[in-house]
Amino acid sequence: MLTAAWLFARHGRSHRARVIVEALVEDDPTDGVAAAALAELLLADGEAPAALKVLAAADFPPELSRAEAILETRALAMTGRADESARRWRRYLAAQKGANRSWVEEG
């Protein structure tokens, strides 16, 4: 189903893609893959608060930690929460590379 949604989105039918992905998330709100797809579609439509809600309910597998961080960072920034957005991204970087790396700043 996600492949079909991706094809619809890729060919300019984002509404159809969104209907499919919303159904997947409704069936299992913890599905991180479907949640990431829905959050991306919501962000593209300017619906950042809804994207944050979807992301908060999902369980993301470790291989999607970067996607989760990017989507959450974008959604927070779109809702005007720039400080939270920056903190979220720094938290992701620290988890990936360690807080003692020179490019991870606290603050």
Buried (B, 14 or more C-beta within 10 A) or exposed (E): EBEEBBEBBEEEEBEBBBEBBBEBBEEBBEBBBBBBBBBBBBBEEEBBEBBBBBBEBBEBEEEBBEBBBBBBBBBBBBBEBEEBBBBBBBBBBBEEEEEEEEEBEEE
